[in-house]
């Protein structure tokens, strides 16, 4: 019996050795009935790995809301500002971060460590290790610098926009998205009984959240525009329609001090607008009429409204411009075919937000913007530059050579 077992073992070893030196097509015979095909085994393993990857991606989507909630909590606790204040070359432990918070909770360092660890996994924070491998130290990245309220010049960041998007007024609207699809209507209006701009006129707290978000985001975008866009040169008067409290025109007229600016928005917005040199604040309804100027600036306005409302607005702009006037439009543009890139994912996320919060709002494709411009009477469209994931365009009353992006 023992001799037979040893002989069988030698036969199995010999078969395995022979198989390892032959092609992938060779069958390994182990015992009288078990046959394993190397190539088939590899295919099975690959399918299993792909299934594991797909499951992991699906689970990441299930828990996906955790990430922005964690970021918003870190913003509220001042984590990004604490890291920004120590400088780019300094790292802090969770204990050192918590030491600058108004808390006596003994569990706070462990909780902050877990939040920071999540943010590291998503590239929002950087991490290094002390001699103790379990003792992590954190720092800002090129992404998280945008969440430090005071990290950038003039104290503007994307933190106020995060406050707006995660405000209860906005978040409650998502509960009605399914019903809006099945029954019609706007999710925001189904929850609050009016659209967002009407609501902001009645809720002072939300109006402040909204205006602060628009101020900070606009400042970031317009500063980038002014670095490369030359279309404001030689203009005598520019009208910023939907200009909020006037931050865009303040930046524009600061660079072009001979220019006069008219900041045009709803009365409940204008009443909070501070004075700026060279800027006149005017209250009104852009769907009724628009103040006259050499050029009209529409920064992220068209995506807030339906095609019919956009056509009405653009026709009002057309009528308020001289014969050689133009509308300067800043908008994100969706590609015809969805792409799995950071740029395009961001646009699609914004499009979903518009569908939920704004009356008829949507991020448009290039041809849809063309239809609006030409439908309002403009003769040509010029694409001038691309900043902050947005195209800067000119809708011209006069014929000019139209230039389009390959989108």
C-alpha beads as a LAMMPS data file, in Angstrom:
LAMMPS data file: protein, C-alpha beads

407 atoms
406 bonds

1 atom types
1 bond types

-500.0 500.0 xlo xhi
-500.0 500.0 ylo yhi
-500.0 500.0 zlo zhi

Masses

1 110.0

Atoms # bond

1 1 1 0.000 0.000 0.000
2 1 1 2.746 2.458 0.978
3 1 1 4.683 1.639 -2.195
4 1 1 1.571 2.267 -4.306
5 1 1 0.964 5.645 -2.679
6 1 1 4.581 6.718 -3.218
7 1 1 4.424 5.585 -6.847
8 1 1 1.175 7.498 -7.384
9 1 1 2.691 10.624 -5.818
10 1 1 5.730 10.369 -8.138
11 1 1 3.399 10.026 -11.138
12 1 1 1.432 13.125 -10.104
13 1 1 4.629 15.125 -9.581
14 1 1 5.964 14.024 -12.955
15 1 1 2.705 14.978 -14.637
16 1 1 2.752 18.396 -13.008
17 1 1 6.383 18.980 -14.014
18 1 1 5.649 17.972 -17.585
19 1 1 2.659 20.282 -17.703
20 1 1 4.638 23.256 -16.420
21 1 1 7.127 22.915 -19.281
22 1 1 4.497 22.481 -21.989
23 1 1 2.118 24.936 -23.622
24 1 1 -0.862 26.538 -21.857
25 1 1 -3.099 24.074 -23.681
26 1 1 -1.671 21.101 -21.728
27 1 1 -4.012 19.342 -19.292
28 1 1 -2.717 18.503 -15.845
29 1 1 -3.957 15.108 -14.701
30 1 1 -4.276 14.825 -10.946
31 1 1 -5.847 11.562 -9.975
32 1 1 -8.018 9.510 -12.248
33 1 1 -10.909 12.007 -12.696
34 1 1 -9.691 15.582 -12.047
35 1 1 -8.531 17.533 -15.107
36 1 1 -7.606 21.225 -14.863
37 1 1 -7.104 23.270 -17.983
38 1 1 -4.642 26.115 -17.340
39 1 1 -6.162 28.447 -19.907
40 1 1 -9.700 27.858 -18.694
41 1 1 -8.540 28.358 -15.126
42 1 1 -7.086 31.735 -16.076
43 1 1 -10.332 32.712 -17.777
44 1 1 -12.306 31.771 -14.695
45 1 1 -9.924 33.732 -12.484
46 1 1 -10.211 36.790 -14.730
47 1 1 -14.011 36.623 -14.676
48 1 1 -13.970 36.365 -10.902
49 1 1 -11.654 39.369 -10.626
50 1 1 -13.867 41.392 -12.976
51 1 1 -16.934 40.446 -10.956
52 1 1 -15.199 41.487 -7.738
53 1 1 -14.244 44.800 -9.338
54 1 1 -17.805 45.378 -10.570
55 1 1 -19.207 44.568 -7.133
56 1 1 -16.748 46.959 -5.491
57 1 1 -17.699 49.741 -7.910
58 1 1 -21.392 49.121 -7.257
59 1 1 -20.811 49.250 -3.503
60 1 1 -18.866 52.486 -3.885
61 1 1 -21.922 53.986 -5.579
62 1 1 -24.175 52.657 -2.803
63 1 1 -22.081 54.502 -0.229
64 1 1 -21.237 57.377 -2.581
65 1 1 -23.119 60.045 -0.633
66 1 1 -20.749 59.428 2.286
67 1 1 -17.867 61.259 0.598
68 1 1 -19.483 64.697 0.050
69 1 1 -21.044 64.487 3.512
70 1 1 -17.614 63.838 5.007
71 1 1 -16.113 66.722 3.009
72 1 1 -18.886 69.056 4.140
73 1 1 -18.347 68.019 7.754
74 1 1 -14.609 68.640 7.405
75 1 1 -15.390 72.096 5.995
76 1 1 -17.743 72.899 8.888
77 1 1 -15.140 71.760 11.420
78 1 1 -12.442 73.864 9.753
79 1 1 -10.184 70.893 8.948
80 1 1 -9.074 72.329 5.598
81 1 1 -8.452 75.783 7.073
82 1 1 -6.432 74.308 9.937
83 1 1 -4.248 72.440 7.438
84 1 1 -3.984 75.503 5.190
85 1 1 -2.892 77.749 8.041
86 1 1 0.199 75.669 8.869
87 1 1 1.541 75.968 5.324
88 1 1 2.015 73.584 2.400
89 1 1 5.093 71.804 3.753
90 1 1 3.678 70.981 7.203
91 1 1 1.590 67.935 8.088
92 1 1 -0.693 67.512 11.093
93 1 1 -1.931 64.474 12.956
94 1 1 -5.592 64.030 13.815
95 1 1 -4.748 64.938 17.420
96 1 1 -3.096 68.182 16.296
97 1 1 -6.064 69.045 14.078
98 1 1 -8.570 68.406 16.867
99 1 1 -6.496 70.495 19.290
100 1 1 -7.583 73.541 17.267
101 1 1 -11.297 72.673 17.490
102 1 1 -13.699 73.701 20.266
103 1 1 -14.274 70.160 21.534
104 1 1 -13.735 68.144 24.690
105 1 1 -14.912 64.887 23.111
106 1 1 -12.207 62.261 23.777
107 1 1 -13.290 60.368 20.650
108 1 1 -12.842 63.373 18.346
109 1 1 -9.251 62.531 17.244
110 1 1 -10.249 58.993 16.234
111 1 1 -13.298 60.300 14.365
112 1 1 -11.288 62.972 12.540
113 1 1 -8.656 60.362 11.699
114 1 1 -11.338 58.223 10.034
115 1 1 -12.740 61.168 8.059
116 1 1 -9.259 62.187 6.925
117 1 1 -8.475 58.601 5.953
118 1 1 -11.558 58.536 3.712
119 1 1 -10.463 61.796 2.100
120 1 1 -6.991 60.355 1.467
121 1 1 -8.547 57.377 -0.344
122 1 1 -10.213 59.852 -2.726
123 1 1 -7.211 62.130 -3.220
124 1 1 -8.752 64.995 -1.251
125 1 1 -6.020 64.942 1.401
126 1 1 -2.412 63.801 1.382
127 1 1 -0.926 61.558 4.061
128 1 1 2.451 60.602 5.469
129 1 1 3.446 58.259 8.278
130 1 1 5.523 58.839 11.388
131 1 1 7.968 56.209 12.561
132 1 1 4.889 54.540 13.981
133 1 1 3.185 53.138 10.883
134 1 1 -0.229 53.617 12.483
135 1 1 0.293 57.333 13.179
136 1 1 -0.816 59.293 10.123
137 1 1 -0.157 62.943 9.342
138 1 1 -2.290 64.873 6.858
139 1 1 -1.879 67.777 4.456
140 1 1 -3.832 69.591 1.744
141 1 1 -3.727 68.569 -1.908
142 1 1 -4.388 70.582 -5.056
143 1 1 -8.040 69.535 -4.688
144 1 1 -8.632 70.253 -1.011
145 1 1 -7.151 73.754 -1.227
146 1 1 -10.490 74.747 -2.798
147 1 1 -12.311 73.777 0.405
148 1 1 -10.291 76.038 2.715
149 1 1 -12.435 79.133 3.171
150 1 1 -9.517 81.466 3.698
151 1 1 -6.799 79.687 1.741
152 1 1 -7.183 81.582 -1.525
153 1 1 -6.805 85.264 -2.272
154 1 1 -9.734 87.314 -0.942
155 1 1 -10.870 84.305 1.078
156 1 1 -12.964 82.758 -1.702
157 1 1 -13.257 79.021 -2.112
158 1 1 -15.722 76.309 -3.110
159 1 1 -16.729 75.774 0.522
160 1 1 -19.755 78.132 0.257
161 1 1 -20.906 76.293 -2.872
162 1 1 -20.657 73.031 -0.929
163 1 1 -22.778 74.695 1.780
164 1 1 -25.441 75.547 -0.801
165 1 1 -25.554 72.165 -2.527
166 1 1 -25.832 70.406 0.848
167 1 1 -28.249 72.863 2.408
168 1 1 -31.466 71.195 3.588
169 1 1 -33.476 73.365 1.184
170 1 1 -31.653 71.773 -1.755
171 1 1 -31.300 68.273 -0.309
172 1 1 -35.029 67.912 0.362
173 1 1 -35.716 68.363 -3.363
174 1 1 -34.133 65.010 -4.215
175 1 1 -36.959 63.194 -2.447
176 1 1 -39.300 64.379 -5.212
177 1 1 -37.173 63.579 -8.269
178 1 1 -38.946 60.275 -8.946
179 1 1 -42.374 61.893 -8.654
180 1 1 -41.290 64.754 -10.911
181 1 1 -40.237 62.255 -13.578
182 1 1 -43.497 60.306 -13.359
183 1 1 -45.903 63.207 -12.843
184 1 1 -44.095 66.235 -14.229
185 1 1 -43.038 69.385 -12.420
186 1 1 -39.878 70.518 -10.667
187 1 1 -38.645 68.626 -7.589
188 1 1 -37.741 71.865 -5.785
189 1 1 -41.200 73.315 -6.408
190 1 1 -42.916 70.102 -5.317
191 1 1 -41.203 70.404 -1.928
192 1 1 -41.237 74.169 -1.415
193 1 1 -44.218 75.324 -3.481
194 1 1 -42.168 77.713 -5.651
195 1 1 -38.930 77.743 -7.639
196 1 1 -35.563 78.451 -6.045
197 1 1 -35.318 82.145 -6.931
198 1 1 -38.759 82.864 -5.493
199 1 1 -37.866 80.888 -2.381
200 1 1 -34.642 82.836 -1.892
201 1 1 -36.687 86.051 -1.963
202 1 1 -38.709 84.820 1.010
203 1 1 -36.108 82.982 3.088
204 1 1 -33.398 85.365 4.243
205 1 1 -31.139 82.614 5.593
206 1 1 -31.218 80.627 2.361
207 1 1 -30.760 83.818 0.330
208 1 1 -27.564 84.512 2.269
209 1 1 -26.304 80.958 1.690
210 1 1 -27.088 81.262 -2.030
211 1 1 -25.506 84.712 -2.465
212 1 1 -22.342 83.699 -0.597
213 1 1 -21.981 80.589 -2.770
214 1 1 -22.428 82.607 -5.971
215 1 1 -19.972 85.268 -4.755
216 1 1 -17.189 82.777 -4.072
217 1 1 -17.690 80.616 -7.156
218 1 1 -18.041 83.637 -9.441
219 1 1 -14.860 85.188 -8.065
220 1 1 -12.868 82.034 -8.840
221 1 1 -14.259 81.706 -12.373
222 1 1 -14.078 85.379 -13.380
223 1 1 -10.492 85.719 -12.157
224 1 1 -9.569 82.809 -14.426
225 1 1 -11.511 84.335 -17.323
226 1 1 -9.701 87.653 -16.997
227 1 1 -6.349 85.888 -17.282
228 1 1 -7.033 84.737 -20.854
229 1 1 -10.200 86.379 -22.229
230 1 1 -9.642 89.668 -24.089
231 1 1 -13.253 90.341 -25.057
232 1 1 -13.774 93.055 -22.433
233 1 1 -11.148 95.309 -23.986
234 1 1 -12.404 98.607 -25.489
235 1 1 -15.916 98.200 -24.073
236 1 1 -17.492 101.289 -22.534
237 1 1 -20.368 99.675 -20.649
238 1 1 -21.019 96.049 -19.694
239 1 1 -24.244 94.722 -18.183
240 1 1 -23.960 91.654 -15.953
241 1 1 -27.395 90.019 -16.095
242 1 1 -28.014 87.864 -13.046
243 1 1 -24.854 89.327 -11.584
244 1 1 -25.728 88.691 -7.954
245 1 1 -24.186 91.211 -5.606
246 1 1 -21.723 92.448 -8.238
247 1 1 -18.497 90.522 -7.653
248 1 1 -17.936 89.791 -11.363
249 1 1 -18.257 93.413 -12.472
250 1 1 -16.078 94.553 -9.602
251 1 1 -13.291 92.289 -10.867
252 1 1 -13.863 93.267 -14.506
253 1 1 -13.965 97.026 -13.917
254 1 1 -10.922 96.774 -11.637
255 1 1 -8.956 95.450 -14.602
256 1 1 -10.602 97.874 -17.051
257 1 1 -11.116 101.041 -14.960
258 1 1 -12.491 103.136 -17.849
259 1 1 -15.403 100.710 -18.225
260 1 1 -18.763 101.291 -16.567
261 1 1 -20.669 98.314 -15.218
262 1 1 -24.362 97.716 -14.595
263 1 1 -25.067 94.869 -12.201
264 1 1 -28.598 93.646 -12.907
265 1 1 -30.505 91.201 -10.699
266 1 1 -33.703 90.677 -8.741
267 1 1 -34.626 93.234 -6.046
268 1 1 -34.046 90.879 -3.094
269 1 1 -30.499 90.271 -4.397
270 1 1 -29.627 93.865 -5.252
271 1 1 -30.614 95.108 -1.800
272 1 1 -27.627 93.185 -0.375
273 1 1 -25.140 94.377 -3.027
274 1 1 -22.273 96.482 -1.635
275 1 1 -21.001 99.558 -3.496
276 1 1 -18.189 98.986 -6.004
277 1 1 -16.300 101.703 -7.924
278 1 1 -17.655 102.057 -11.443
279 1 1 -20.545 99.641 -10.847
280 1 1 -24.218 100.626 -10.717
281 1 1 -26.676 98.166 -9.198
282 1 1 -30.035 97.933 -10.968
283 1 1 -32.983 95.781 -9.868
284 1 1 -35.386 94.250 -12.357
285 1 1 -36.665 91.189 -14.203
286 1 1 -34.464 89.963 -17.048
287 1 1 -37.467 88.334 -18.717
288 1 1 -39.107 91.749 -19.022
289 1 1 -36.160 93.826 -20.213
290 1 1 -32.401 94.196 -19.864
291 1 1 -30.362 97.416 -19.403
292 1 1 -28.455 98.643 -22.444
293 1 1 -24.712 98.204 -22.864
294 1 1 -21.954 97.527 -25.393
295 1 1 -21.898 93.936 -24.167
296 1 1 -23.964 91.774 -21.852
297 1 1 -22.377 89.194 -19.561
298 1 1 -24.245 85.936 -18.833
299 1 1 -22.172 83.846 -16.444
300 1 1 -23.838 80.475 -15.848
301 1 1 -27.316 81.926 -16.395
302 1 1 -28.614 79.932 -19.364
303 1 1 -28.261 76.593 -17.576
304 1 1 -30.738 77.773 -14.930
305 1 1 -33.676 78.042 -17.327
306 1 1 -35.753 76.257 -19.966
307 1 1 -35.226 76.813 -23.692
308 1 1 -38.256 79.117 -23.920
309 1 1 -37.049 81.290 -21.040
310 1 1 -33.511 81.368 -22.441
311 1 1 -34.835 82.489 -25.836
312 1 1 -36.836 85.250 -24.161
313 1 1 -33.776 86.390 -22.219
314 1 1 -31.474 86.296 -25.248
315 1 1 -33.977 88.258 -27.346
316 1 1 -34.120 90.891 -24.598
317 1 1 -30.324 91.002 -24.649
318 1 1 -30.323 91.306 -28.443
319 1 1 -32.698 94.271 -28.286
320 1 1 -30.568 96.050 -25.666
321 1 1 -27.331 95.815 -27.650
322 1 1 -26.011 98.133 -30.372
323 1 1 -25.732 96.735 -33.897
324 1 1 -22.168 95.544 -33.246
325 1 1 -22.887 94.358 -29.694
326 1 1 -22.366 90.918 -28.193
327 1 1 -23.394 88.688 -25.341
328 1 1 -20.505 87.091 -23.468
329 1 1 -21.735 83.678 -22.339
330 1 1 -20.004 81.377 -19.850
331 1 1 -21.461 77.864 -19.802
332 1 1 -20.442 74.264 -19.339
333 1 1 -21.114 72.168 -22.450
334 1 1 -22.057 68.502 -22.458
335 1 1 -20.487 66.236 -25.088
336 1 1 -22.762 64.433 -27.534
337 1 1 -21.416 61.080 -26.356
338 1 1 -21.017 60.638 -22.560
339 1 1 -17.380 60.311 -21.508
340 1 1 -15.932 58.820 -18.331
341 1 1 -13.594 61.698 -17.505
342 1 1 -13.464 64.019 -14.504
343 1 1 -14.423 66.971 -16.712
344 1 1 -17.504 65.322 -18.173
345 1 1 -18.636 63.677 -14.942
346 1 1 -18.634 67.096 -13.317
347 1 1 -20.847 68.499 -16.066
348 1 1 -23.320 65.629 -15.738
349 1 1 -23.499 66.110 -11.974
350 1 1 -24.295 69.787 -12.516
351 1 1 -26.937 68.815 -15.077
352 1 1 -28.657 66.602 -12.486
353 1 1 -28.572 69.452 -9.967
354 1 1 -30.185 71.778 -12.504
355 1 1 -32.908 69.223 -13.274
356 1 1 -33.722 68.967 -9.578
357 1 1 -33.442 72.587 -8.449
358 1 1 -34.001 74.959 -11.386
359 1 1 -37.139 75.481 -13.547
360 1 1 -36.265 73.841 -16.862
361 1 1 -32.571 74.167 -16.117
362 1 1 -30.032 71.950 -17.851
363 1 1 -26.441 71.832 -19.033
364 1 1 -26.656 71.937 -22.822
365 1 1 -24.770 70.432 -25.717
366 1 1 -23.029 72.697 -28.209
367 1 1 -25.746 72.469 -30.872
368 1 1 -28.408 73.363 -28.291
369 1 1 -26.567 76.586 -27.458
370 1 1 -26.262 77.312 -31.176
371 1 1 -30.025 76.901 -31.566
372 1 1 -30.675 79.369 -28.744
373 1 1 -28.233 81.956 -30.089
374 1 1 -29.430 81.844 -33.687
375 1 1 -33.059 81.605 -32.581
376 1 1 -32.644 84.889 -30.713
377 1 1 -31.264 86.589 -33.824
378 1 1 -27.518 86.491 -33.268
379 1 1 -25.493 86.041 -36.446
380 1 1 -22.374 84.236 -35.228
381 1 1 -20.806 82.519 -32.237
382 1 1 -17.156 82.742 -31.222
383 1 1 -15.577 80.332 -28.756
384 1 1 -12.750 82.248 -27.129
385 1 1 -11.369 80.189 -24.243
386 1 1 -12.063 77.397 -21.780
387 1 1 -11.751 77.956 -18.005
388 1 1 -12.992 76.135 -14.899
389 1 1 -14.648 73.462 -17.047
390 1 1 -16.667 76.156 -18.873
391 1 1 -16.569 77.607 -22.378
392 1 1 -16.414 81.383 -22.794
393 1 1 -18.402 82.322 -25.900
394 1 1 -19.489 85.466 -27.711
395 1 1 -22.931 85.658 -29.333
396 1 1 -22.449 88.414 -31.937
397 1 1 -25.098 90.590 -33.592
398 1 1 -22.786 91.097 -36.573
399 1 1 -21.554 88.366 -38.886
400 1 1 -18.161 87.052 -37.811
401 1 1 -16.371 83.821 -38.503
402 1 1 -17.914 81.267 -36.152
403 1 1 -15.477 79.054 -34.311
404 1 1 -16.651 75.947 -32.471
405 1 1 -14.997 73.412 -30.218
406 1 1 -14.927 69.767 -31.212
407 1 1 -17.353 68.565 -28.553

Bonds

1 1 1 2
2 1 2 3
3 1 3 4
4 1 4 5
5 1 5 6
6 1 6 7
7 1 7 8
8 1 8 9
9 1 9 10
10 1 10 11
11 1 11 12
12 1 12 13
13 1 13 14
14 1 14 15
15 1 15 16
16 1 16 17
17 1 17 18
18 1 18 19
19 1 19 20
20 1 20 21
21 1 21 22
22 1 22 23
23 1 23 24
24 1 24 25
25 1 25 26
26 1 26 27
27 1 27 28
28 1 28 29
29 1 29 30
30 1 30 31
31 1 31 32
32 1 32 33
33 1 33 34
34 1 34 35
35 1 35 36
36 1 36 37
37 1 37 38
38 1 38 39
39 1 39 40
40 1 40 41
41 1 41 42
42 1 42 43
43 1 43 44
44 1 44 45
45 1 45 46
46 1 46 47
47 1 47 48
48 1 48 49
49 1 49 50
50 1 50 51
51 1 51 52
52 1 52 53
53 1 53 54
54 1 54 55
55 1 55 56
56 1 56 57
57 1 57 58
58 1 58 59
59 1 59 60
60 1 60 61
61 1 61 62
62 1 62 63
63 1 63 64
64 1 64 65
65 1 65 66
66 1 66 67
67 1 67 68
68 1 68 69
69 1 69 70
70 1 70 71
71 1 71 72
72 1 72 73
73 1 73 74
74 1 74 75
75 1 75 76
76 1 76 77
77 1 77 78
78 1 78 79
79 1 79 80
80 1 80 81
81 1 81 82
82 1 82 83
83 1 83 84
84 1 84 85
85 1 85 86
86 1 86 87
87 1 87 88
88 1 88 89
89 1 89 90
90 1 90 91
91 1 91 92
92 1 92 93
93 1 93 94
94 1 94 95
95 1 95 96
96 1 96 97
97 1 97 98
98 1 98 99
99 1 99 100
100 1 100 101
101 1 101 102
102 1 102 103
103 1 103 104
104 1 104 105
105 1 105 106
106 1 106 107
107 1 107 108
108 1 108 109
109 1 109 110
110 1 110 111
111 1 111 112
112 1 112 113
113 1 113 114
114 1 114 115
115 1 115 116
116 1 116 117
117 1 117 118
118 1 118 119
119 1 119 120
120 1 120 121
121 1 121 122
122 1 122 123
123 1 123 124
124 1 124 125
125 1 125 126
126 1 126 127
127 1 127 128
128 1 128 129
129 1 129 130
130 1 130 131
131 1 131 132
132 1 132 133
133 1 133 134
134 1 134 135
135 1 135 136
136 1 136 137
137 1 137 138
138 1 138 139
139 1 139 140
140 1 140 141
141 1 141 142
142 1 142 143
143 1 143 144
144 1 144 145
145 1 145 146
146 1 146 147
147 1 147 148
148 1 148 149
149 1 149 150
150 1 150 151
151 1 151 152
152 1 152 153
153 1 153 154
154 1 154 155
155 1 155 156
156 1 156 157
157 1 157 158
158 1 158 159
159 1 159 160
160 1 160 161
161 1 161 162
162 1 162 163
163 1 163 164
164 1 164 165
165 1 165 166
166 1 166 167
167 1 167 168
168 1 168 169
169 1 169 170
170 1 170 171
171 1 171 172
172 1 172 173
173 1 173 174
174 1 174 175
175 1 175 176
176 1 176 177
177 1 177 178
178 1 178 179
179 1 179 180
180 1 180 181
181 1 181 182
182 1 182 183
183 1 183 184
184 1 184 185
185 1 185 186
186 1 186 187
187 1 187 188
188 1 188 189
189 1 189 190
190 1 190 191
191 1 191 192
192 1 192 193
193 1 193 194
194 1 194 195
195 1 195 196
196 1 196 197
197 1 197 198
198 1 198 199
199 1 199 200
200 1 200 201
201 1 201 202
202 1 202 203
203 1 203 204
204 1 204 205
205 1 205 206
206 1 206 207
207 1 207 208
208 1 208 209
209 1 209 210
210 1 210 211
211 1 211 212
212 1 212 213
213 1 213 214
214 1 214 215
215 1 215 216
216 1 216 217
217 1 217 218
218 1 218 219
219 1 219 220
220 1 220 221
221 1 221 222
222 1 222 223
223 1 223 224
224 1 224 225
225 1 225 226
226 1 226 227
227 1 227 228
228 1 228 229
229 1 229 230
230 1 230 231
231 1 231 232
232 1 232 233
233 1 233 234
234 1 234 235
235 1 235 236
236 1 236 237
237 1 237 238
238 1 238 239
239 1 239 240
240 1 240 241
241 1 241 242
242 1 242 243
243 1 243 244
244 1 244 245
245 1 245 246
246 1 246 247
247 1 247 248
248 1 248 249
249 1 249 250
250 1 250 251
251 1 251 252
252 1 252 253
253 1 253 254
254 1 254 255
255 1 255 256
256 1 256 257
257 1 257 258
258 1 258 259
259 1 259 260
260 1 260 261
261 1 261 262
262 1 262 263
263 1 263 264
264 1 264 265
265 1 265 266
266 1 266 267
267 1 267 268
268 1 268 269
269 1 269 270
270 1 270 271
271 1 271 272
272 1 272 273
273 1 273 274
274 1 274 275
275 1 275 276
276 1 276 277
277 1 277 278
278 1 278 279
279 1 279 280
280 1 280 281
281 1 281 282
282 1 282 283
283 1 283 284
284 1 284 285
285 1 285 286
286 1 286 287
287 1 287 288
288 1 288 289
289 1 289 290
290 1 290 291
291 1 291 292
292 1 292 293
293 1 293 294
294 1 294 295
295 1 295 296
296 1 296 297
297 1 297 298
298 1 298 299
299 1 299 300
300 1 300 301
301 1 301 302
302 1 302 303
303 1 303 304
304 1 304 305
305 1 305 306
306 1 306 307
307 1 307 308
308 1 308 309
309 1 309 310
310 1 310 311
311 1 311 312
312 1 312 313
313 1 313 314
314 1 314 315
315 1 315 316
316 1 316 317
317 1 317 318
318 1 318 319
319 1 319 320
320 1 320 321
321 1 321 322
322 1 322 323
323 1 323 324
324 1 324 325
325 1 325 326
326 1 326 327
327 1 327 328
328 1 328 329
329 1 329 330
330 1 330 331
331 1 331 332
332 1 332 333
333 1 333 334
334 1 334 335
335 1 335 336
336 1 336 337
337 1 337 338
338 1 338 339
339 1 339 340
340 1 340 341
341 1 341 342
342 1 342 343
343 1 343 344
344 1 344 345
345 1 345 346
346 1 346 347
347 1 347 348
348 1 348 349
349 1 349 350
350 1 350 351
351 1 351 352
352 1 352 353
353 1 353 354
354 1 354 355
355 1 355 356
356 1 356 357
357 1 357 358
358 1 358 359
359 1 359 360
360 1 360 361
361 1 361 362
362 1 362 363
363 1 363 364
364 1 364 365
365 1 365 366
366 1 366 367
367 1 367 368
368 1 368 369
369 1 369 370
370 1 370 371
371 1 371 372
372 1 372 373
373 1 373 374
374 1 374 375
375 1 375 376
376 1 376 377
377 1 377 378
378 1 378 379
379 1 379 380
380 1 380 381
381 1 381 382
382 1 382 383
383 1 383 384
384 1 384 385
385 1 385 386
386 1 386 387
387 1 387 388
388 1 388 389
389 1 389 390
390 1 390 391
391 1 391 392
392 1 392 393
393 1 393 394
394 1 394 395
395 1 395 396
396 1 396 397
397 1 397 398
398 1 398 399
399 1 399 400
400 1 400 401
401 1 401 402
402 1 402 403
403 1 403 404
404 1 404 405
405 1 405 406
406 1 406 407
